[in-house]
Amino acid sequence: MRLQAVVPGSIWHVQQPVKIGPLHVATRSTFVKLKDESVWVHSPVAPSVQLLAELAEIGPVRHVVAPNRSHHLFFAQFIAAYPGAKGYLAPDLIEKRPDLVGHEKLHETNAQAWSPELAGYFVDGIPTLNETVWFHQETGALLLTDLLFCFGNHNQALLRFLAGLLGVRERLGMSRTMKMLVKDKAALAAVARKLLALDVRRVVLAHDQIVEDDAQAWLEAAFAWLLKNGR
């Protein structure tokens, strides 16, 4: 794994292959350099020696975020490599991972610690996900985890087939299975309206794609099913 720049000097990412049954899926960790020169980590992957060395060239890692109830597999391993960093957990993740007790639970107040430089939005209406979404104002980067997906045609045949069935092949959207998990459509729509009001210039997904061309239009299309009666 090697770091790649999303926005040179500001945001980097790295992808790690993960095997889920017969599927080979890449999961992405994103690294944001804050104005105080520290590094903020979104959805950490396994901390390889090479990755740690490359991050050391960017700045000190001080914040590590597990952004939803699913992206936590490498959290403990990663933050152990940075004893001086502070860990933050998505709402209710501690109930799923009691071994992570001692790390701070994300909530509206501490999420604003990095605002307006990096603003946090809590995705209401899907309690099994409890995702936090992040917007980097300077670069217009919206960091998502599992709220939306977009799988390209370069993937293995089985993954392409499943992405097509789920409605997220070569298009940005919420998967059909995720839509079934929505418990409060009105609450989710309110979050979508907040995200659509942002000056989004790129959407960085935890899996597969980074959407940079017409990102705002892609985002509007992704939430069109939810906001049929207008924004």
C-alpha positions in Angstrom: 0.0 0.0 0.0 1.3 3.4 -1.0 -0.2 6.8 -0.2 -1.7 8.6 -3.1 -2.7 12.3 -3.2 -6.3 13.2 -3.6 -5.5 16.9 -3.2 -1.7 17.4 -3.1 -0.6 18.9 0.2 -4.0 18.4 1.8 -5.6 15.0 1.4 -4.2 11.5 0.7 -5.6 8.0 0.6 -4.5 4.4 0.6 -6.5 1.3 -0.4 -6.3 -2.1 1.2 -7.7 -5.3 -0.3 -10.2 -7.1 1.9 -11.8 -10.5 1.1 -15.5 -10.8 1.9 -16.5 -14.3 1.1 -15.9 -14.8 -2.6 -15.5 -11.0 -3.1 -12.3 -9.0 -3.3 -13.1 -5.4 -2.2 -10.8 -2.5 -1.6 -11.3 -0.4 1.5 -9.9 3.1 1.6 -8.4 5.1 4.4 -8.2 8.9 4.0 -5.7 11.2 5.6 -6.4 15.0 6.0 -3.6 17.4 6.9 -5.1 20.1 9.2 -3.9 23.6 9.5 -2.0 22.8 12.7 0.1 20.4 10.6 -1.4 17.3 12.3 -3.0 14.4 10.4 -6.6 13.4 10.8 -7.3 9.7 9.8 -10.7 8.5 8.4 -11.5 4.8 8.5 -8.0 3.4 9.2 -6.5 0.4 7.4 -3.8 -1.9 8.7 -0.7 0.2 9.7 2.0 -1.3 7.5 5.6 -0.2 8.0 5.6 1.5 4.6 2.3 3.4 5.4 3.7 4.6 8.8 6.8 5.8 7.2 4.9 7.8 4.5 2.6 9.3 7.0 5.6 10.5 9.1 6.6 12.6 6.1 3.2 14.3 6.1 2.9 15.2 9.8 2.0 13.8 13.3 -1.1 11.6 13.4 -3.3 13.0 16.2 -6.9 12.0 15.3 -8.2 8.6 14.2 -11.9 8.2 13.4 -13.9 5.0 13.1 -16.7 6.6 11.0 -19.5 4.1 11.3 -20.6 0.8 12.9 -18.8 -1.2 10.2 -15.5 0.4 9.6 -13.6 -0.5 12.8 -11.7 -3.7 11.8 -8.2 -2.0 11.9 -9.0 0.8 14.3 -7.3 -0.7 17.4 -4.3 -1.9 15.4 -3.8 1.5 13.7 -4.2 3.6 16.8 -1.8 1.3 18.7 0.9 2.5 16.3 0.2 6.1 17.5 0.0 6.2 21.3 -0.1 10.0 21.1 -3.2 10.1 18.9 -6.8 10.3 20.1 -9.4 7.8 18.8 -13.0 8.6 18.0 -15.8 6.1 17.6 -19.1 6.3 15.6 -22.2 6.5 17.8 -23.1 3.1 19.4 -20.0 1.4 18.0 -18.7 0.7 21.5 -21.7 -1.6 22.0 -20.5 -3.7 19.1 -16.8 -3.4 20.1 -16.6 -3.2 23.9 -12.8 -3.8 23.6 -12.5 -0.3 22.3 -13.7 1.2 25.6 -11.6 4.3 26.5 -11.8 5.9 23.1 -14.1 8.9 22.7 -17.6 8.6 21.2 -18.3 11.0 18.4 -21.1 13.4 19.1 -22.1 16.8 17.7 -19.9 18.7 20.2 -16.6 17.0 19.7 -17.2 16.6 16.0 -17.1 20.4 15.8 -13.5 20.5 17.2 -12.2 20.6 13.6 -14.9 22.9 12.2 -15.1 24.8 10.0 -11.9 23.3 8.5 -13.4 19.8 8.7 -17.1 19.6 9.5 -18.9 16.4 10.7 -22.5 15.4 9.8 -24.3 12.6 11.6 -26.4 10.4 9.3 -29.7 9.9 11.1 -32.3 7.4 10.0 -30.1 4.3 9.6 -29.3 3.1 13.1 -27.5 0.0 11.9 -25.0 2.2 10.1 -24.7 5.3 12.4 -22.4 6.9 9.9 -20.6 10.2 10.3 -19.8 12.1 7.1 -17.1 14.7 6.8 -16.6 17.7 4.6 -13.2 19.4 4.1 -14.2 23.0 3.3 -10.9 24.1 1.6 -10.9 21.3 -1.0 -14.6 20.6 -1.2 -14.0 16.9 -0.4 -16.9 15.0 1.1 -15.7 11.8 2.9 -18.2 9.0 2.9 -18.0 5.4 4.2 -21.0 3.2 3.4 -23.8 5.7 3.0 -23.1 5.7 -0.8 -21.2 3.4 -3.2 -19.9 3.5 -6.7 -18.2 0.5 -8.2 -16.4 0.7 -11.5 -16.2 -1.8 -14.3 -12.6 -2.6 -13.6 -13.7 -4.8 -10.7 -14.0 -8.6 -10.8 -17.1 -10.0 -12.6 -18.9 -11.1 -9.5 -18.5 -7.7 -7.9 -19.6 -5.9 -11.1 -22.7 -8.2 -11.2 -23.6 -7.5 -7.5 -23.0 -3.8 -7.9 -25.4 -3.8 -10.8 -28.1 -5.6 -8.8 -27.6 -3.1 -5.9 -27.8 -0.1 -8.2 -24.3 1.2 -7.6 -22.4 0.1 -10.7 -20.8 3.0 -12.5 -23.2 5.4 -10.6 -23.1 7.0 -7.2 -26.0 5.9 -5.0 -27.3 4.2 -1.9 -27.4 0.4 -2.4 -30.8 -1.3 -2.5 -29.9 -3.2 0.7 -29.0 0.0 2.5 -32.3 1.6 1.5 -34.0 -1.3 3.2 -32.3 -0.5 6.4 -33.6 3.1 6.5 -35.8 3.5 9.6 -36.5 7.2 9.4 -36.7 8.5 5.8 -37.5 12.1 6.9 -34.4 12.2 9.1 -32.2 10.9 6.4 -33.7 13.4 3.9 -32.8 16.2 6.3 -29.1 15.0 6.3 -29.1 14.7 2.5 -30.3 18.3 2.2 -27.4 19.5 4.4 -24.9 17.6 2.3 -26.4 18.9 -1.0 -26.1 22.5 0.4 -22.3 22.1 0.6 -19.9 23.1 -2.2 -18.9 19.5 -2.9 -16.1 19.2 -5.5 -15.2 15.6 -4.9 -16.7 12.6 -3.2 -14.2 10.3 -1.5 -15.8 6.9 -0.9 -14.5 4.2 1.4 -14.8 1.6 -1.4 -13.5 1.8 -4.9 -14.2 5.2 -6.5 -13.3 8.8 -5.9 -15.8 11.0 -7.8 -14.2 14.2 -9.0 -16.0 15.1 -12.3 -19.4 16.8 -11.7 -19.4 15.6 -8.1 -22.3 17.8 -7.1 -24.5 16.4 -9.9 -23.6 12.9 -9.0 -24.5 13.6 -5.4 -27.8 15.1 -6.3 -28.6 12.0 -8.4 -27.7 9.8 -5.5 -30.3 11.4 -3.3 -32.9 12.0 -5.9 -35.0 8.9 -4.8 -35.1 10.3 -1.3 -36.0 13.9 -2.2 -38.7 13.3 -4.8 -40.7 16.2 -3.5 -37.9 18.6 -3.9 -35.0 19.8 -1.8 
